[in-house]
């Protein structure tokens, strides 16, 4: 595995900022995603900064574990195929824009709701995870410690998120996970046009 400096930088920055925000409520409030303040006060930076803060240590640990697991692979693939500059820019775009795309449902639903806020890198991480599974559909991954081929993971991901969004009462923004994941598919389809035909071909080869 090639070195993955951007993955480590994002990982370290997210852990550091999240940890500081746990102790400093003003920092947490400054960085969280507030659809109302984005829409009415033009605080567009929140579309990105919410990825740096998390609800608690478990939320942070889970996101960063998945990010590290798949981010270092995706960054290495991008840099090996497109060079450090273009590949690095593509990796950052996938992660950052995936996080922005994940805010679209809340902007539509809660743009006039001052009391709604959200935090976390889950949408960005979902974009990375989905891009990986599209590129490597036959690789083994694990959902809730259950091993399965990545292409099955694609369907399990969307089915679980859809089910939990409709049937489970929680503070988790499942819409953000879904939109982040959808962005990951669109991004990798545009950047690697052969990825979708190859995904279909490899899946069909199993049956």
DRENTORRO-442317 format. One record per residue (C-alpha): residue number from 0; chain; x, y, z. Coordinates in steps of 0.02 Angstrom, whole numbers. Layout:
residues N
+-----+-------+--------+--------+--------+
|  nr | kette |   east |  north |     up |
+-----+-------+--------+--------+--------+
| NUM |     A |      X |      Y |      Z |
...
+-----+-------+--------+--------+--------+
END
This chain:
residues 207
+-----+-------+--------+--------+--------+
|  nr | kette |   east |  north |     up |
+-----+-------+--------+--------+--------+
|   0 |     A |      0 |      0 |      0 |
|   1 |     A |     71 |    168 |    -52 |
|   2 |     A |     84 |    308 |     76 |
|   3 |     A |    -80 |    399 |    104 |
|   4 |     A |    -38 |    571 |    175 |
|   5 |     A |   -207 |    652 |    137 |
|   6 |     A |   -298 |    513 |    228 |
|   7 |     A |   -189 |    538 |    381 |
|   8 |     A |   -207 |    728 |    373 |
|   9 |     A |   -397 |    719 |    363 |
|  10 |     A |   -401 |    586 |    498 |
|  11 |     A |   -290 |    686 |    616 |
|  12 |     A |   -381 |    850 |    584 |
|  13 |     A |   -551 |    771 |    614 |
|  14 |     A |   -497 |    687 |    775 |
|  15 |     A |   -413 |    846 |    839 |
|  16 |     A |   -556 |    964 |    797 |
|  17 |     A |   -689 |    843 |    859 |
|  18 |     A |   -597 |    817 |   1021 |
|  19 |     A |   -578 |   1003 |   1049 |
|  20 |     A |   -761 |   1029 |   1008 |
|  21 |     A |   -811 |    900 |   1140 |
|  22 |     A |   -735 |   1018 |   1268 |
|  23 |     A |   -778 |   1185 |   1187 |
|  24 |     A |   -963 |   1206 |   1152 |
|  25 |     A |   -932 |   1370 |   1060 |
|  26 |     A |   -820 |   1282 |    934 |
|  27 |     A |   -947 |   1142 |    914 |
|  28 |     A |  -1084 |   1270 |    883 |
|  29 |     A |   -976 |   1366 |    760 |
|  30 |     A |   -938 |   1214 |    650 |
|  31 |     A |  -1098 |   1110 |    652 |
|  32 |     A |  -1217 |   1103 |    504 |
|  33 |     A |  -1366 |   1218 |    526 |
|  34 |     A |  -1477 |   1223 |    371 |
|  35 |     A |  -1563 |   1379 |    437 |
|  36 |     A |  -1401 |   1475 |    458 |
|  37 |     A |  -1335 |   1415 |    290 |
|  38 |     A |  -1494 |   1472 |    203 |
|  39 |     A |  -1534 |   1632 |    297 |
|  40 |     A |  -1364 |   1690 |    358 |
|  41 |     A |  -1260 |   1629 |    210 |
|  42 |     A |  -1143 |   1527 |    322 |
|  43 |     A |  -1096 |   1410 |    180 |
|  44 |     A |   -937 |   1353 |    266 |
|  45 |     A |  -1045 |   1242 |    378 |
|  46 |     A |  -1078 |   1128 |    229 |
|  47 |     A |   -896 |   1072 |    250 |
|  48 |     A |   -851 |   1105 |    432 |
|  49 |     A |   -988 |    992 |    502 |
|  50 |     A |   -880 |    845 |    444 |
|  51 |     A |   -748 |    895 |    573 |
|  52 |     A |   -860 |    880 |    726 |
|  53 |     A |   -953 |    731 |    798 |
|  54 |     A |  -1088 |    697 |    926 |
|  55 |     A |   -978 |    592 |   1041 |
|  56 |     A |   -825 |    480 |   1047 |
|  57 |     A |   -915 |    328 |    978 |
|  58 |     A |   -982 |    427 |    830 |
|  59 |     A |   -806 |    492 |    796 |
|  60 |     A |   -723 |    322 |    816 |
|  61 |     A |   -844 |    232 |    700 |
|  62 |     A |   -830 |    362 |    562 |
|  63 |     A |   -642 |    371 |    572 |
|  64 |     A |   -621 |    183 |    574 |
|  65 |     A |   -720 |    166 |    412 |
|  66 |     A |   -636 |    319 |    338 |
|  67 |     A |   -462 |    251 |    373 |
|  68 |     A |   -507 |     76 |    312 |
|  69 |     A |   -569 |    134 |    142 |
|  70 |     A |   -493 |    307 |    125 |
|  71 |     A |   -313 |    247 |    119 |
|  72 |     A |   -358 |    122 |    -18 |
|  73 |     A |   -453 |    249 |   -122 |
|  74 |     A |   -317 |    381 |   -105 |
|  75 |     A |   -184 |    256 |   -157 |
|  76 |     A |   -286 |    203 |   -309 |
|  77 |     A |   -314 |    383 |   -363 |
|  78 |     A |   -132 |    434 |   -343 |
|  79 |     A |    -66 |    278 |   -429 |
|  80 |     A |   -179 |    305 |   -579 |
|  81 |     A |   -181 |    494 |   -594 |
|  82 |     A |    -27 |    552 |   -501 |
|  83 |     A |    -10 |    635 |   -332 |
|  84 |     A |    -82 |    805 |   -381 |
|  85 |     A |   -233 |    754 |   -486 |
|  86 |     A |   -262 |    595 |   -387 |
|  87 |     A |   -253 |    689 |   -223 |
|  88 |     A |   -374 |    820 |   -288 |
|  89 |     A |   -495 |    683 |   -341 |
|  90 |     A |   -485 |    601 |   -170 |
|  91 |     A |   -521 |    765 |    -81 |
|  92 |     A |   -663 |    803 |   -202 |
|  93 |     A |   -743 |    632 |   -172 |
|  94 |     A |   -735 |    653 |     16 |
|  95 |     A |   -778 |    837 |     32 |
|  96 |     A |   -914 |    844 |   -101 |
|  97 |     A |   -987 |    682 |    -34 |
|  98 |     A |  -1005 |    771 |    133 |
|  99 |     A |  -1087 |    921 |     49 |
| 100 |     A |  -1205 |    810 |    -51 |
| 101 |     A |  -1257 |    727 |    112 |
| 102 |     A |  -1324 |    895 |    176 |
| 103 |     A |  -1447 |    916 |     30 |
| 104 |     A |  -1594 |    825 |    112 |
| 105 |     A |  -1579 |    927 |    272 |
| 106 |     A |  -1563 |   1090 |    173 |
| 107 |     A |  -1726 |   1048 |     83 |
| 108 |     A |  -1820 |    989 |    238 |
| 109 |     A |  -1750 |   1102 |    374 |
| 110 |     A |  -1694 |   1262 |    288 |
| 111 |     A |  -1821 |   1361 |    390 |
| 112 |     A |  -1802 |   1261 |    551 |
| 113 |     A |  -1684 |   1354 |    668 |
| 114 |     A |  -1679 |   1210 |    791 |
| 115 |     A |  -1614 |   1077 |    671 |
| 116 |     A |  -1426 |   1041 |    673 |
| 117 |     A |  -1316 |    895 |    620 |
| 118 |     A |  -1134 |    844 |    635 |
| 119 |     A |  -1018 |    709 |    574 |
| 120 |     A |   -923 |    642 |    424 |
| 121 |     A |  -1044 |    499 |    391 |
| 122 |     A |  -1101 |    565 |    222 |
| 123 |     A |   -922 |    589 |    161 |
| 124 |     A |   -873 |    418 |    228 |
| 125 |     A |  -1024 |    340 |    140 |
| 126 |     A |   -965 |    417 |    -24 |
| 127 |     A |   -792 |    338 |     -3 |
| 128 |     A |   -864 |    170 |     49 |
| 129 |     A |   -984 |    163 |    -98 |
| 130 |     A |   -849 |    214 |   -224 |
| 131 |     A |   -740 |     73 |   -158 |
| 132 |     A |   -880 |    -55 |   -173 |
| 133 |     A |   -917 |     -3 |   -352 |
| 134 |     A |   -734 |    -20 |   -400 |
| 135 |     A |   -708 |   -186 |   -310 |
| 136 |     A |   -875 |   -277 |   -309 |
| 137 |     A |   -800 |   -448 |   -273 |
| 138 |     A |   -688 |   -395 |   -129 |
| 139 |     A |   -746 |   -452 |     42 |
| 140 |     A |   -808 |   -321 |    164 |
| 141 |     A |   -904 |   -333 |    328 |
| 142 |     A |  -1067 |   -253 |    383 |
| 143 |     A |  -1096 |   -270 |    569 |
| 144 |     A |   -953 |   -396 |    569 |
| 145 |     A |  -1041 |   -505 |    438 |
| 146 |     A |   -925 |   -539 |    290 |
| 147 |     A |   -997 |   -523 |    115 |
| 148 |     A |   -943 |   -475 |    -61 |
| 149 |     A |   -942 |   -287 |    -88 |
| 150 |     A |  -1079 |   -293 |   -220 |
| 151 |     A |  -1197 |   -369 |    -92 |
| 152 |     A |  -1140 |   -234 |     28 |
| 153 |     A |  -1203 |   -102 |    -94 |
| 154 |     A |  -1380 |   -171 |    -85 |
| 155 |     A |  -1370 |   -207 |    103 |
| 156 |     A |  -1314 |    -27 |    133 |
| 157 |     A |  -1460 |     52 |     42 |
| 158 |     A |  -1588 |    -71 |    110 |
| 159 |     A |  -1532 |    -44 |    290 |
| 160 |     A |  -1525 |    144 |    274 |
| 161 |     A |  -1696 |    149 |    192 |
| 162 |     A |  -1771 |     35 |    324 |
| 163 |     A |  -1695 |    132 |    469 |
| 164 |     A |  -1748 |    299 |    394 |
| 165 |     A |  -1929 |    241 |    384 |
| 166 |     A |  -1946 |    130 |    537 |
| 167 |     A |  -1817 |    175 |    670 |
| 168 |     A |  -1834 |    330 |    776 |
| 169 |     A |  -1661 |    402 |    807 |
| 170 |     A |  -1555 |    558 |    790 |
| 171 |     A |  -1456 |    480 |    647 |
| 172 |     A |  -1477 |    568 |    479 |
| 173 |     A |  -1499 |    414 |    368 |
| 174 |     A |  -1543 |    527 |    221 |
| 175 |     A |  -1367 |    598 |    233 |
| 176 |     A |  -1291 |    424 |    220 |
| 177 |     A |  -1398 |    384 |     68 |
| 178 |     A |  -1357 |    545 |    -24 |
| 179 |     A |  -1173 |    532 |     17 |
| 180 |     A |  -1172 |    355 |    -51 |
| 181 |     A |  -1265 |    406 |   -209 |
| 182 |     A |  -1138 |    543 |   -237 |
| 183 |     A |   -999 |    414 |   -220 |
| 184 |     A |  -1078 |    310 |   -359 |
| 185 |     A |  -1101 |    460 |   -474 |
| 186 |     A |   -925 |    524 |   -440 |
| 187 |     A |   -839 |    359 |   -478 |
| 188 |     A |   -948 |    332 |   -632 |
| 189 |     A |   -894 |    502 |   -700 |
| 190 |     A |   -710 |    487 |   -654 |
| 191 |     A |   -693 |    303 |   -703 |
| 192 |     A |   -822 |    277 |   -843 |
| 193 |     A |   -784 |     91 |   -858 |
| 194 |     A |   -821 |     62 |   -673 |
| 195 |     A |  -1009 |     33 |   -690 |
| 196 |     A |   -998 |    -87 |   -839 |
| 197 |     A |   -857 |   -178 |   -750 |
| 198 |     A |   -959 |   -185 |   -589 |
| 199 |     A |  -1106 |   -264 |   -683 |
| 200 |     A |   -993 |   -385 |   -776 |
| 201 |     A |   -905 |   -444 |   -617 |
| 202 |     A |  -1069 |   -466 |   -524 |
| 203 |     A |  -1145 |   -565 |   -667 |
| 204 |     A |   -991 |   -677 |   -671 |
| 205 |     A |  -1036 |   -740 |   -499 |
| 206 |     A |  -1202 |   -812 |   -556 |
+-----+-------+--------+--------+--------+
END
